[in-house]
Amino acid sequence: MTKLSKLNVSNPKVWVVIGVGVAGILILAEVQRRRFKARNSIKEDFGAFIERIELLPFPQPPPPAAPLSLSALTFAIKDNIDVKESVTGFGSPEWKRTHEVATKTAMVVTALLKNGATCVGKTIMDEFGLGVTGENLHCGTPTNPKVPSHIPGGSSSGSAVAVAAELVDFALGTDTTGCIRVPAAFCGVFGFRPSHGAISTIGILPVSQSLDSIGWLARDPSVLHRVGHVLLQLASVEPKRTRCFVIADDLFQLCKVPKQKTMYVVSKVIEKLSGYQTPKHLNLGQYIASNVPSLKGFREESINQQNGMSTLTALSSVMFLLQRYEFKTNYEEWMKAVKPRLGSKVSTHVAAAMTSTPENIKILYKVRTEMRVAMQNLLKNNSILVLPTTADPPSKLKSRKGLSAEVHDRLFALLSIASMSGCCQASIPFGEHDNYPISLSFIASHGTDKFLLDTVLDMYSSLQEEVSIQSSASPLSDTNGSIDASELLKEKGNAAYKGKQWNKAVSYYTEAIKLNDNATYYCNRAAAYLELGCFRQAEEDCTKAILLDKKNVKAYLRRGTARESLLFYKEALQDFRHALVLEPQNKVASLAEKRLRKLIS
């Protein structure tokens, strides 16, 4: 007889055991069902929403009046924007727990409702608007619809995801140090940061009043345009103006996306459209260095980092000092009283803010004032600056280290320009590269928001067409020719280089390369490019030289120099280490290796 048959079924303890077992199975089944349901719910809205609400539009005017400008459009709002009778969460459960419901709805939301739009929910954000990844320890991280295994960007992460996933037609966010522009770029949608102070921030929790702007995201340029007209209270018609584009060559060197998919696209479209002047080219870092003198005290000089790029790094440092000072002023009392539990990355930002004690706060505001004047002068007479929105693709989710030092520096060198000048900036989706979204930005002077929105709307269909053409086009290949002729051109290039005629040297080396694909020619041209501050071209030439000659020490040294100037510190360190393997006594490589190792650690 088995043990089972020996059980006394009349024993009450047996039935208790059986009952507990059955209950456990039922509870486990219910837990699994709820988890499955939760997963499906998150999947449906990509985790974009923290709260679903419905704010209906104001009544439509009766016929024959035209429908309201935003009629039938839906939108979502970031969780730092007030809605009457709802607690504004600020991305933090502790904040929500310790605050009362809002007594009024933010003016921007009311303006949208008055013009026919319907609000459907509040979206997830980085805690206190301090992050840039879009990850939130407490509320979860919205899923990037373009690259689900990577971050959506923040702090307006939920708003960008809701738009990219087609859950709403547009969404509101706020932008302090890039909080709309970054998620717009990473999720492949339009983002607009208006001129500082152009839209009322009443009913919106501030991060740093000197930098904050309320902005919006959309998939369609016409929706971006219509929302802008409502929020900025713009006139519907104004005379068409000639446009002049200024391409920031040094900033495109920070980005690894081929110029064929970025700068070249813009240039080709400008050629085709009427009312557009031939684009100008500029080293923006050097321009800022010359026109924002108060930055000099913040700039860390490096033997390999050119004046322009060190200036942009300094500009972003001032931006963060200003943000920390104002955040501390706004929230120090609450932080000390509540001691909220923070995500590790946000905790670092908050700690830096709470311990910040700028020696002379006035100099930070002076840099901001000088920067605004400098950009107003640069972009007067209908000029628009062209630059990458971000330098690198979105990083993978749940990265323990967060952004590396070099990625951080490249990113905020780009973002600090509009934040510190108060200019308006439009982030524009430009297709894909290596399966990641590409985003370019147009910046116009403070107060010319309509001009910028009109430009984006006017150009976008042509930009899309050209992006499609260039995506399918293959790069031109060089041809080989006479070795003797190429050597003669190389010698002419060397003579021009020694005479400090670097542009002429580049021309001679280029002609030599066309005749003979030679490592030395590429390496020599890279040296001339370094003198001109063309670091991306120098890096590309050194890479070609190394492919042709893996023992070319000069190519490793020059590529390391170019990469350090482009803020790719880890890659630069690898190049100098390669040079040391080939030449252990090389002093230049040894000094650079020590300097970069200290910087990265």
C-alpha positions as CSV (number, residue, x, y, z in Angstrom):
1,M,0.0,0.0,0.0
2,T,1.4,3.5,-0.9
3,K,2.0,6.3,1.6
4,L,-0.8,8.3,0.0
5,S,-3.4,5.6,0.7
6,K,-2.4,5.5,4.3
7,L,-3.5,9.1,4.9
8,N,-6.5,9.4,7.1
9,V,-8.9,11.7,5.1
10,S,-11.1,12.1,8.2
11,N,-8.2,13.9,10.0
12,P,-8.9,17.7,10.0
13,K,-5.2,18.5,9.6
14,V,-5.1,16.7,6.3
15,W,-7.9,19.0,5.0
16,V,-6.1,22.1,6.3
17,V,-2.9,21.1,4.4
18,I,-4.9,20.5,1.3
19,G,-6.8,23.8,1.7
20,V,-3.6,25.7,2.1
21,G,-2.1,24.1,-0.9
22,V,-5.1,24.8,-3.1
23,A,-5.2,28.4,-1.9
24,G,-1.5,28.8,-2.6
25,I,-2.0,27.6,-6.2
26,L,-5.0,30.0,-6.7
27,I,-3.0,32.9,-5.2
28,L,0.0,32.1,-7.4
29,A,-2.3,31.9,-10.5
30,E,-3.8,35.3,-9.6
31,V,-0.4,36.9,-9.1
32,Q,0.7,35.5,-12.5
33,R,-2.5,36.8,-14.1
34,R,-2.0,40.3,-12.7
35,R,1.6,40.4,-13.8
36,F,0.7,39.3,-17.3
37,K,-2.0,41.9,-17.4
38,A,0.4,44.6,-16.1
39,R,3.0,43.6,-18.7
40,N,0.4,43.9,-21.5
41,S,-0.8,47.2,-20.1
42,I,2.7,48.6,-20.2
43,K,3.2,47.2,-23.6
44,E,0.1,48.9,-24.9
45,D,1.2,52.4,-23.8
46,F,4.9,51.7,-23.9
47,G,5.1,52.8,-20.2
48,A,4.7,56.4,-21.2
49,F,2.0,57.4,-18.8
50,I,2.1,57.9,-15.0
51,E,-1.6,58.8,-14.9
52,R,-4.5,58.7,-17.4
53,I,-6.8,61.7,-17.2
54,E,-9.2,63.3,-19.6
55,L,-9.4,67.1,-20.0
56,L,-12.0,67.9,-22.7
57,P,-11.6,70.8,-25.0
58,F,-13.6,74.0,-24.7
59,P,-16.8,74.0,-26.7
60,Q,-16.4,74.4,-30.5
61,P,-17.9,77.5,-32.1
62,P,-21.1,76.8,-34.0
63,P,-21.1,76.7,-37.8
64,P,-20.3,78.5,-40.1
65,A,-17.3,79.4,-37.9
66,A,-14.1,77.4,-38.8
67,P,-13.2,74.6,-36.3
68,L,-10.6,75.4,-33.7
69,S,-7.0,75.1,-34.8
70,L,-6.2,72.0,-32.7
71,S,-9.6,70.4,-33.0
72,A,-9.5,66.6,-32.8
73,L,-5.9,66.5,-31.7
74,T,-4.9,64.6,-28.5
75,F,-2.0,65.5,-26.3
76,A,-0.2,64.4,-23.1
77,I,1.6,66.5,-20.5
78,K,4.8,66.0,-18.5
79,D,4.3,65.2,-14.7
80,N,5.7,68.6,-13.7
81,I,2.7,70.5,-15.2
82,D,-0.3,71.3,-13.0
83,V,-3.8,70.1,-13.6
84,K,-6.6,71.3,-11.2
85,E,-7.6,68.8,-8.6
86,S,-4.6,66.5,-9.4
87,V,-1.3,66.2,-7.5
88,T,1.7,67.1,-9.7
89,G,4.2,64.3,-9.2
90,F,7.5,65.8,-10.4
91,G,8.7,62.3,-11.2
92,S,8.9,61.5,-7.5
93,P,6.5,59.5,-5.2
94,E,7.9,61.4,-2.2
95,W,7.1,64.7,-3.8
96,K,3.6,63.6,-4.7
97,R,3.0,62.2,-1.1
98,T,4.0,65.5,0.5
99,H,2.0,67.9,-1.7
100,E,-1.6,68.8,-2.1
101,V,-3.6,68.8,-5.3
102,A,-3.2,71.8,-7.7
103,T,-5.8,74.5,-7.4
104,K,-5.4,75.6,-11.0
105,T,-4.5,74.2,-14.4
106,A,-1.3,75.5,-16.0
107,M,-1.8,78.2,-18.5
108,V,-0.3,76.3,-21.4
109,V,-2.7,73.4,-20.9
110,T,-5.7,75.8,-20.8
111,A,-4.5,77.4,-24.0
112,L,-4.5,74.1,-25.8
113,L,-7.9,73.1,-24.5
114,K,-9.3,76.5,-25.6
115,N,-8.1,75.7,-29.1
116,G,-9.8,72.3,-29.4
117,A,-7.2,69.8,-28.2
118,T,-8.0,67.0,-25.7
119,C,-5.5,66.0,-22.9
120,V,-5.4,62.3,-22.2
121,G,-2.8,61.9,-19.5
122,K,0.3,62.7,-17.6
123,T,3.7,61.3,-18.7
124,I,6.6,59.8,-16.8
125,M,9.7,62.0,-16.4
126,D,13.1,61.8,-14.7
127,E,12.9,62.6,-11.0
128,F,12.8,66.4,-10.5
129,G,13.7,66.9,-14.2
130,L,17.4,66.3,-13.4
131,G,18.1,63.3,-15.6
132,V,18.8,63.0,-19.3
133,T,18.3,59.2,-19.8
134,G,14.6,58.9,-19.2
135,E,15.0,56.2,-16.6
136,N,13.0,56.5,-13.4
137,L,13.7,54.2,-10.4
138,H,10.2,54.6,-9.0
139,C,7.8,55.0,-12.0
140,G,9.7,52.8,-14.5
141,T,11.3,53.7,-17.8
142,P,9.2,54.3,-20.9
143,T,10.0,52.0,-23.8
144,N,11.7,53.7,-26.8
145,P,9.5,52.7,-29.8
146,K,12.4,53.1,-32.2
147,V,15.0,51.1,-30.2
148,P,13.3,49.2,-27.3
149,S,16.5,48.0,-25.7
150,H,17.9,51.5,-25.4
151,I,17.0,54.6,-23.3
152,P,14.3,57.0,-24.5
153,G,16.2,60.1,-23.3
154,G,14.9,62.5,-20.7
155,S,13.7,64.2,-18.7
156,S,10.6,64.4,-20.9
157,S,10.8,60.7,-21.7
158,G,7.2,59.8,-21.4
159,S,6.1,62.7,-23.6
160,A,8.5,61.7,-26.4
161,V,7.5,58.0,-26.2
162,A,3.8,58.8,-26.2
163,V,4.3,60.8,-29.4
164,A,6.7,58.3,-31.1
165,A,4.3,55.4,-30.2
166,E,1.4,57.3,-31.8
167,L,-0.5,57.3,-28.5
168,V,-1.1,61.1,-28.9
169,D,-0.7,63.7,-31.6
170,F,1.7,65.9,-29.6
171,A,2.9,66.2,-26.0
172,L,4.2,68.9,-23.7
173,G,7.5,68.8,-21.9
174,T,10.0,71.1,-20.4
175,D,13.6,71.7,-21.5
176,T,16.3,72.9,-19.1
177,T,19.5,71.4,-20.3
178,G,18.1,69.3,-23.2
179,C,15.1,67.6,-21.7
180,I,13.0,67.8,-24.8
181,R,15.7,67.8,-27.5
182,V,17.4,64.6,-26.3
183,P,14.2,62.4,-26.1
184,A,13.1,63.9,-29.4
185,A,16.4,62.8,-31.0
186,F,16.5,59.3,-29.4
187,C,12.8,58.5,-30.2
188,G,12.9,60.0,-33.8
189,V,10.3,62.8,-33.4
190,F,10.2,66.6,-33.7
191,G,11.0,68.6,-30.6
192,F,10.8,72.3,-30.1
193,R,12.5,74.4,-27.4
194,P,11.1,77.9,-27.7
195,S,12.9,81.1,-26.9
196,H,13.5,81.4,-23.1
197,G,10.6,83.3,-21.6
198,A,8.4,83.2,-24.7
199,I,5.7,80.9,-23.1
200,S,4.3,81.3,-19.6
201,T,5.6,78.8,-17.1
202,I,2.8,79.5,-14.5
203,G,1.6,76.2,-13.2
204,I,4.9,74.4,-14.0
205,L,7.4,73.2,-11.4
206,P,10.7,74.9,-12.1
207,V,14.2,73.2,-12.2
208,S,16.3,76.3,-13.1
209,Q,14.3,79.4,-14.0
210,S,17.2,80.9,-16.0
211,L,17.3,77.9,-18.3
212,D,13.8,76.4,-18.2
213,S,11.5,76.5,-21.3
214,I,8.2,74.8,-21.9
215,G,8.2,73.0,-25.2
216,W,6.5,70.3,-27.2
217,L,7.0,67.2,-29.3
218,A,5.2,65.9,-32.4
219,R,5.5,63.4,-35.3
220,D,4.2,65.8,-37.9
221,P,5.8,69.2,-38.7
222,S,2.4,70.7,-39.4
223,V,1.2,69.7,-35.9
224,L,4.5,71.1,-34.4
225,H,3.7,74.3,-36.3
226,R,0.0,74.5,-35.2
227,V,0.8,74.0,-31.5
228,G,3.5,76.6,-31.8
229,H,1.1,79.2,-33.1
230,V,-1.3,78.6,-30.2
231,L,1.3,78.6,-27.4
232,L,3.4,81.4,-28.8
233,Q,0.3,83.4,-29.8
234,L,1.7,84.1,-33.2
235,A,0.2,86.0,-36.1
236,S,-1.0,83.6,-38.8
237,V,0.8,85.4,-41.7
238,E,3.9,87.4,-42.1
239,P,6.1,88.3,-45.1
240,K,8.4,85.6,-46.4
241,R,12.0,86.2,-45.6
242,T,15.2,85.1,-47.2
243,R,17.0,82.4,-45.1
244,C,20.7,82.0,-44.5
245,F,22.0,78.8,-42.9
246,V,25.2,78.7,-40.9
247,I,26.7,75.2,-40.6
248,A,28.7,74.6,-37.4
249,D,31.5,72.4,-38.9
250,D,33.2,71.8,-35.6
251,L,30.0,70.4,-34.0
252,F,29.4,67.9,-36.8
253,Q,32.9,66.6,-36.0
254,L,31.6,65.4,-32.7
255,C,29.0,63.2,-34.4
256,K,29.9,59.9,-36.1
257,V,27.0,59.9,-38.5
258,P,28.4,60.4,-42.1
259,K,28.1,64.0,-43.4
260,Q,26.4,62.5,-46.5
261,K,23.4,61.9,-44.2
262,T,23.4,65.2,-42.4
263,M,25.2,68.3,-43.6
264,Y,25.1,67.2,-47.3
265,V,21.3,66.7,-47.1
266,V,20.8,70.2,-45.8
267,S,23.1,71.8,-48.4
268,K,21.3,69.9,-51.3
269,V,17.9,71.0,-50.1
270,I,19.0,74.6,-49.8
271,E,20.2,74.5,-53.4
272,K,16.7,73.4,-54.6
273,L,14.5,75.8,-52.7
274,S,13.9,79.5,-53.5
275,G,14.6,82.1,-51.0
276,Y,17.5,80.3,-49.4
277,Q,21.1,81.7,-49.6
278,T,24.2,79.5,-50.0
279,P,25.0,78.2,-46.6
280,K,28.0,79.5,-44.6
281,H,30.4,77.5,-42.6
282,L,31.7,78.3,-39.1
283,N,33.7,77.0,-36.2
284,L,31.2,77.8,-33.5
285,G,33.5,77.0,-30.6
286,Q,36.0,79.5,-31.7
287,Y,33.3,82.1,-32.3
288,I,32.0,81.7,-28.8
289,A,35.6,81.8,-27.4
290,S,36.0,85.2,-29.0
291,N,32.7,86.6,-28.1
292,V,32.0,85.3,-24.6
293,P,35.0,86.5,-22.7
294,S,33.7,85.6,-19.3
295,L,34.1,81.9,-20.2
296,K,37.8,82.1,-20.1
297,G,38.0,81.5,-16.4
298,F,36.1,78.2,-16.7
299,R,38.1,76.8,-19.6
300,E,40.6,74.1,-18.9
301,E,43.4,74.3,-21.5
302,S,44.8,71.1,-22.9
303,I,47.7,70.7,-25.3
304,N,45.5,68.6,-27.5
305,Q,42.1,70.2,-27.0
306,Q,41.7,73.2,-29.3
307,N,40.3,76.5,-28.0
308,G,36.9,76.1,-29.5
309,M,36.0,72.7,-28.0
310,S,37.4,73.5,-24.6
311,T,35.1,76.6,-24.7
312,L,32.0,74.5,-25.4
313,T,32.9,72.2,-22.5
314,A,33.3,75.2,-20.3
315,L,29.9,76.6,-21.5
316,S,28.2,73.4,-20.4
317,S,30.0,73.5,-17.0
318,V,28.6,77.0,-16.4
319,M,25.2,75.7,-17.4
320,F,25.3,73.0,-14.8
321,L,26.6,75.4,-12.1
322,L,23.7,77.7,-12.8
323,Q,21.2,74.8,-12.8
324,R,22.5,73.5,-9.5
325,Y,22.5,76.9,-7.8
326,E,18.9,77.6,-8.8
327,F,17.7,74.1,-8.1
328,K,19.2,74.3,-4.6
329,T,17.5,77.7,-4.1
330,N,14.1,76.2,-5.1
331,Y,14.2,72.9,-3.2
332,E,16.9,72.8,-0.5
333,E,14.4,73.2,2.3
334,W,12.2,70.4,1.1
335,M,15.1,68.0,0.4
336,K,16.4,68.5,3.9
337,A,13.0,68.0,5.5
338,V,11.8,65.0,3.5
339,K,15.2,63.3,2.7
340,P,13.5,61.5,-0.3
341,R,14.7,58.1,-1.6
342,L,16.4,58.9,-5.0
343,G,17.6,56.8,-7.9
344,S,21.4,56.6,-7.9
345,K,21.9,58.8,-11.0
346,V,19.5,61.5,-9.8
347,S,21.0,61.3,-6.3
348,T,24.3,62.4,-7.7
349,H,22.7,65.4,-9.4
350,V,20.8,66.4,-6.2
351,A,23.9,66.0,-4.0
352,A,25.9,68.2,-6.4
353,A,23.2,70.8,-6.3
354,M,22.8,70.7,-2.5
355,T,26.5,71.1,-1.9
356,S,27.1,73.7,-4.6
357,T,28.5,77.0,-3.4
358,P,29.5,79.1,-6.4
359,E,32.1,81.7,-5.3
360,N,30.7,84.3,-7.6
361,I,27.2,83.6,-8.9
362,K,27.2,86.9,-10.8
363,I,29.8,85.5,-13.3
364,L,27.4,82.7,-14.2
365,Y,24.7,85.1,-15.1
366,K,27.3,87.3,-17.0
367,V,28.3,84.3,-19.2
368,R,24.6,83.7,-19.9
369,T,24.1,87.4,-20.9
370,E,27.2,87.4,-23.1
371,M,26.2,84.2,-24.7
372,R,22.8,85.6,-25.7
373,V,24.3,88.7,-27.2
374,A,26.9,86.6,-29.1
375,M,24.2,84.3,-30.6
376,Q,21.9,87.3,-31.4
377,N,24.8,88.9,-33.4
378,L,25.6,85.6,-35.2
379,L,22.0,84.8,-36.2
380,K,20.8,88.3,-37.1
381,N,19.5,89.0,-40.6
382,N,17.5,85.7,-40.8
383,S,20.3,83.3,-40.1
384,I,19.8,79.8,-38.8
385,L,22.5,77.6,-37.2
386,V,22.7,73.9,-38.2
387,L,24.1,71.4,-35.8
388,P,23.6,67.8,-34.6
389,T,21.0,67.5,-31.8
390,T,23.0,64.8,-30.1
391,A,26.5,63.4,-30.8
392,D,25.9,59.7,-29.9
393,P,23.1,57.2,-30.3
394,P,21.0,56.3,-27.2
395,S,22.8,54.0,-24.8
396,K,21.5,50.7,-23.6
397,L,18.9,50.5,-20.8
398,K,20.0,50.0,-17.2
399,S,23.7,50.9,-17.8
400,R,25.3,50.9,-14.3
401,K,27.8,53.7,-15.1
402,G,25.3,55.9,-16.9
403,L,26.8,58.3,-19.5
404,S,30.6,58.0,-19.9
405,A,32.6,61.2,-19.4
406,E,33.2,61.7,-23.1
407,V,29.6,61.0,-24.1
408,H,28.4,63.4,-21.5
409,D,30.9,66.2,-22.7
410,R,29.9,65.7,-26.3
411,L,26.2,65.8,-25.6
412,F,26.2,68.9,-23.4
413,A,28.6,70.8,-25.6
414,L,25.8,70.7,-28.2
415,L,22.8,71.2,-25.8
416,S,24.3,74.1,-23.8
417,I,24.2,76.5,-26.8
418,A,20.5,77.1,-26.8
419,S,20.1,76.6,-23.1
420,M,22.7,79.3,-22.3
421,S,21.7,81.7,-25.1
422,G,17.9,81.4,-24.7
423,C,17.6,80.8,-28.5
424,C,14.8,78.7,-29.9
425,Q,15.8,75.3,-31.3
426,A,13.9,72.7,-33.4
427,S,15.1,69.0,-33.3
428,I,14.3,67.4,-36.6
429,P,14.2,63.6,-37.4
430,F,16.6,62.8,-40.2
431,G,16.1,59.0,-40.8
432,E,18.5,56.4,-39.4
433,H,22.1,55.4,-39.3
434,D,23.1,51.9,-38.1
435,N,19.5,51.4,-37.0
436,Y,19.5,54.4,-34.7
437,P,17.5,57.6,-35.3
438,I,19.4,60.6,-36.6
439,S,18.4,64.1,-35.5
440,L,19.6,67.5,-36.7
441,S,18.8,70.8,-35.1
442,F,18.1,74.3,-36.3
443,I,18.7,77.2,-33.9
444,A,17.4,80.7,-34.5
445,S,17.8,83.9,-32.5
446,H,15.8,84.7,-29.4
447,G,12.3,85.8,-30.3
448,T,12.2,84.4,-33.9
449,D,10.2,81.3,-33.0
450,K,7.7,81.7,-35.9
451,F,10.5,82.2,-38.4
452,L,12.1,78.9,-37.2
453,L,8.8,77.0,-37.2
454,D,7.9,78.3,-40.7
455,T,11.3,77.2,-41.9
456,V,11.0,73.6,-40.6
457,L,7.5,73.3,-42.2
458,D,8.7,74.8,-45.5
459,M,11.8,72.5,-45.7
460,Y,10.7,69.2,-44.3
461,S,9.2,67.4,-47.3
462,S,12.3,68.3,-49.3
463,L,14.5,67.1,-46.4
464,Q,12.7,63.8,-46.3
465,E,13.1,63.3,-50.0
466,E,16.8,64.1,-49.9
467,V,17.3,61.8,-46.8
468,S,15.8,59.0,-48.8
469,I,18.1,59.7,-51.8
470,Q,21.3,59.8,-49.7
471,S,20.4,56.7,-47.7
472,S,20.4,54.6,-50.8
473,A,23.4,56.3,-52.4
474,S,26.9,54.8,-52.0
475,P,30.0,56.9,-51.3
476,L,32.3,57.8,-54.2
477,S,35.4,55.7,-54.4
478,D,38.9,57.1,-55.2
479,T,40.8,56.0,-58.2
480,N,44.5,55.0,-58.4
481,G,47.0,56.6,-60.7
482,S,50.6,57.4,-61.2
483,I,52.8,56.8,-58.2
484,D,55.4,59.3,-59.4
485,A,52.8,62.1,-59.8
486,S,51.4,61.4,-56.4
487,E,54.8,61.6,-54.7
488,L,55.3,65.0,-56.3
489,L,52.0,66.2,-55.0
490,K,52.9,64.9,-51.5
491,E,56.2,66.9,-51.6
492,K,54.2,70.0,-52.5
493,G,51.9,69.3,-49.7
494,N,54.8,68.9,-47.3
495,A,56.2,72.3,-48.4
496,A,52.9,74.0,-47.9
497,Y,52.5,72.4,-44.5
498,K,56.0,73.7,-43.4
499,G,54.9,77.1,-44.7
500,K,51.8,76.9,-42.5
501,Q,49.6,77.0,-45.6
502,W,47.4,74.2,-44.3
503,N,44.5,74.5,-46.6
504,K,46.8,74.3,-49.6
505,A,48.6,71.3,-48.0
506,V,45.2,69.5,-47.7
507,S,44.5,70.2,-51.4
508,Y,47.9,68.7,-52.5
509,Y,47.5,65.6,-50.2
510,T,44.0,65.1,-51.5
511,E,45.2,65.1,-55.1
512,A,47.9,62.7,-54.2
513,I,45.4,60.3,-52.5
514,K,43.3,60.4,-55.7
515,L,46.2,59.0,-57.6
516,N,47.5,56.6,-54.9
517,D,45.8,55.2,-51.8
518,N,48.8,55.6,-49.6
519,A,49.0,55.5,-45.8
520,T,51.5,58.3,-45.6
521,Y,49.4,60.7,-47.6
522,Y,46.4,60.1,-45.4
523,C,48.5,60.6,-42.3
524,N,50.0,63.8,-43.7
525,R,46.6,65.2,-44.6
526,A,45.5,64.4,-41.1
527,A,48.3,66.5,-39.7
528,A,47.1,69.5,-41.8
529,Y,43.5,68.9,-40.7
530,L,44.5,69.0,-37.1
531,E,46.1,72.4,-37.6
532,L,42.9,73.6,-39.1
533,G,40.8,72.2,-36.3
534,C,39.1,69.7,-38.6
535,F,39.2,66.8,-36.1
536,R,36.6,64.5,-37.6
537,Q,38.4,64.6,-41.0
538,A,41.8,64.0,-39.2
539,E,40.3,61.0,-37.4
540,E,38.9,59.5,-40.6
541,D,42.3,60.0,-42.4
542,C,44.2,58.4,-39.6
543,T,41.8,55.4,-39.6
544,K,42.4,54.9,-43.3
545,A,46.2,55.2,-42.8
546,I,46.0,52.5,-40.1
547,L,44.0,50.2,-42.3
548,L,46.7,50.5,-44.9
549,D,49.6,50.3,-42.4
550,K,48.9,48.9,-38.9
551,K,52.4,50.0,-37.7
552,N,52.0,53.7,-38.5
553,V,52.8,55.3,-35.1
554,K,52.1,58.8,-36.4
555,A,48.6,57.8,-37.5
556,Y,47.8,56.4,-34.0
557,L,49.2,59.6,-32.3
558,R,47.3,61.9,-34.7
559,R,44.1,60.0,-34.4
560,G,44.5,60.0,-30.6
561,T,44.9,63.8,-30.7
562,A,41.9,64.2,-32.9
563,R,39.7,61.9,-30.7
564,E,40.7,63.7,-27.6
565,S,39.8,67.0,-29.2
566,L,36.4,65.4,-30.1
567,L,36.0,64.3,-26.5
568,F,36.2,60.6,-27.3
569,Y,38.6,60.0,-24.4
570,K,38.5,56.2,-24.2
571,E,39.1,55.8,-27.9
572,A,41.9,58.4,-27.7
573,L,43.5,56.5,-24.8
574,Q,43.5,53.2,-26.9
575,D,45.3,55.0,-29.7
576,F,48.0,56.3,-27.5
577,R,48.4,52.9,-26.0
578,H,48.7,51.4,-29.5
579,A,51.5,53.9,-30.2
580,L,53.3,52.9,-27.0
581,V,53.1,49.2,-27.9
582,L,54.8,50.1,-31.2
583,E,57.2,52.6,-29.7
584,P,57.5,52.1,-25.9
585,Q,59.8,55.2,-25.5
586,N,57.5,57.6,-27.3
587,K,57.2,60.6,-24.9
588,V,54.1,62.2,-26.6
589,A,52.2,58.9,-26.3
590,S,53.3,58.4,-22.7
591,L,52.2,61.8,-21.5
592,A,48.9,61.6,-23.3
593,E,48.2,58.1,-21.9
594,K,48.8,59.3,-18.3
595,R,46.6,62.4,-18.8
596,L,43.7,60.5,-20.3
597,R,43.9,57.7,-17.8
598,K,43.6,60.3,-15.0
599,L,40.7,62.0,-16.8
600,I,38.7,58.8,-17.3
601,S,39.2,57.4,-13.8
